[in-house]
Amino acid sequence: MSVKTTLYPPLNESQLKATVPIPVIYRQELPSTNDYMMGLQAPNQGLSLIVTDYQTKGKGQAGRLWISESGANLLFSILYLPKSPMKAPQQAIEQFTLDIVRALAVSLGGFLAGSFDLKPPNDLYLSGKKVCGILS
């Protein structure tokens, strides 16, 4: 099922690239920012941001479909590639994911009213409604 109703105007690619301090890849529509990120041939080391206004096949946890109206949500993936290879146990990856969710709650808390809740392993809720999930 695809919902395509624009609530906000499309993002401005030039403004994104001028504002965000890491490389930005913007596409007005993608099947999934996560799939696009995984298909990059030569991604930048460090951080990159893949952002879109609309996903036709967004992904949630365990391969579930993430449906979002165009212009209604922030739809992005952040690619982090360390400069040197690292092997982390699953527990460290899960802790890193929860740390990102906590950092988002703190960051968004300055803009949004309500109470944030964390739902392990990867979800952030605001006043009982899911805000995001982090895939790692």
C-alpha positions as CSV (number, residue, x, y, z in Angstrom):
1,M,0.0,0.0,0.0
2,S,1.4,3.4,-1.0
3,V,0.2,6.7,0.4
4,K,1.3,9.8,-1.5
5,T,0.0,13.0,-0.1
6,T,2.4,15.9,0.2
7,L,2.0,17.7,3.5
8,Y,5.2,19.8,3.3
9,P,7.1,21.1,0.3
10,P,10.0,18.9,-0.9
11,L,13.3,19.4,0.8
12,N,15.8,21.8,-0.7
13,E,18.9,19.9,-1.7
14,S,21.2,23.0,-1.8
15,Q,20.0,24.1,1.6
16,L,20.6,20.6,3.1
17,K,24.1,20.4,1.7
18,A,24.9,23.9,3.0
19,T,23.5,23.2,6.4
20,V,24.5,19.6,7.2
21,P,28.2,19.1,8.0
22,I,28.5,15.7,6.4
23,P,28.1,14.5,2.7
24,V,24.4,14.5,1.7
25,I,22.7,12.4,-0.9
26,Y,19.2,13.7,-1.6
27,R,16.6,12.0,-3.8
28,Q,13.0,13.2,-4.0
29,E,11.7,9.6,-4.0
30,L,13.4,6.3,-3.2
31,P,12.1,2.8,-2.5
32,S,14.1,2.9,0.7
33,T,16.9,5.1,2.0
34,N,18.3,2.0,3.7
35,D,18.4,0.0,0.5
36,Y,19.9,3.0,-1.4
37,M,22.6,3.3,1.3
38,M,23.4,-0.5,1.1
39,G,23.7,-0.2,-2.7
40,L,26.3,2.6,-2.7
41,Q,29.4,1.4,-4.7
42,A,32.0,3.6,-3.1
43,P,30.5,5.3,0.0
44,N,32.5,8.0,1.8
45,Q,34.4,6.9,4.9
46,G,33.0,8.6,8.0
47,L,29.4,9.8,7.9
48,S,27.0,10.3,5.0
49,L,23.3,11.2,5.0
50,I,20.8,9.7,2.6
51,V,17.5,11.7,2.7
52,T,14.3,11.6,0.7
53,D,10.8,13.2,0.8
54,Y,9.0,9.9,0.0
55,Q,9.8,6.1,0.3
56,T,7.8,3.6,-1.7
57,K,9.1,0.6,0.3
58,G,10.4,2.0,3.6
59,K,11.9,-0.5,6.0
60,G,11.2,-1.1,9.7
61,Q,12.6,-3.6,12.1
62,A,12.7,-7.3,10.9
63,G,12.0,-6.2,7.3
64,R,8.6,-4.8,8.2
65,L,7.2,-2.1,5.8
66,W,7.4,1.5,7.1
67,I,4.6,3.5,5.4
68,S,4.9,7.3,5.4
69,E,3.1,10.1,3.6
70,S,5.2,12.3,1.3
71,G,6.3,15.4,3.2
72,A,5.0,14.1,6.5
73,N,8.2,12.7,8.1
74,L,11.9,12.9,8.1
75,L,13.0,9.9,6.0
76,F,16.7,9.3,6.1
77,S,19.5,6.9,6.7
78,I,22.9,7.8,8.1
79,L,25.8,5.7,6.9
80,Y,28.8,5.4,9.3
81,L,31.9,3.8,8.0
82,P,34.8,3.9,10.4
83,K,38.3,4.7,9.0
84,S,39.6,1.5,10.3
85,P,37.8,-1.9,10.4
86,M,36.3,-2.8,13.8
87,K,34.6,-5.8,15.1
88,A,32.0,-5.3,17.7
89,P,30.0,-7.9,19.6
90,Q,26.3,-7.8,19.2
91,Q,25.8,-6.3,22.7
92,A,28.0,-3.3,21.7
93,I,26.0,-2.7,18.6
94,E,22.7,-2.9,20.5
95,Q,24.1,-0.4,23.1
96,F,25.3,1.9,20.3
97,T,21.7,1.8,18.8
98,L,20.1,2.7,22.1
99,D,22.6,5.5,22.6
100,I,21.6,6.9,19.2
101,V,17.9,6.7,20.2
102,R,18.6,8.5,23.5
103,A,20.6,11.2,21.7
104,L,17.6,11.7,19.3
105,A,15.3,12.0,22.3
106,V,17.5,14.7,23.8
107,S,17.9,16.6,20.5
108,L,14.2,16.5,19.6
109,G,13.2,17.4,23.1
110,G,14.1,21.0,22.4
111,F,11.6,21.1,19.5
112,L,8.8,18.8,20.5
113,A,6.5,18.9,23.5
114,G,5.6,15.6,25.1
115,S,7.3,12.7,26.9
116,F,9.8,10.4,25.1
117,D,10.0,6.7,25.8
118,L,12.6,4.2,24.5
119,K,11.4,0.8,23.4
120,P,14.4,-1.6,23.1
121,P,15.9,-2.6,20.9
122,N,15.6,0.4,18.6
123,D,12.4,2.5,18.9
124,L,11.7,6.0,20.1
125,Y,8.2,7.1,21.1
126,L,6.8,10.5,21.7
127,S,3.6,10.6,23.9
128,G,2.8,7.0,22.9
129,K,3.4,7.4,19.2
130,K,6.4,5.9,17.4
131,V,8.8,8.6,16.1
132,C,11.5,6.4,14.7
133,G,13.4,3.2,14.7
134,I,17.1,2.8,14.3
135,L,18.3,-0.1,12.0
136,S,21.9,-1.0,12.8
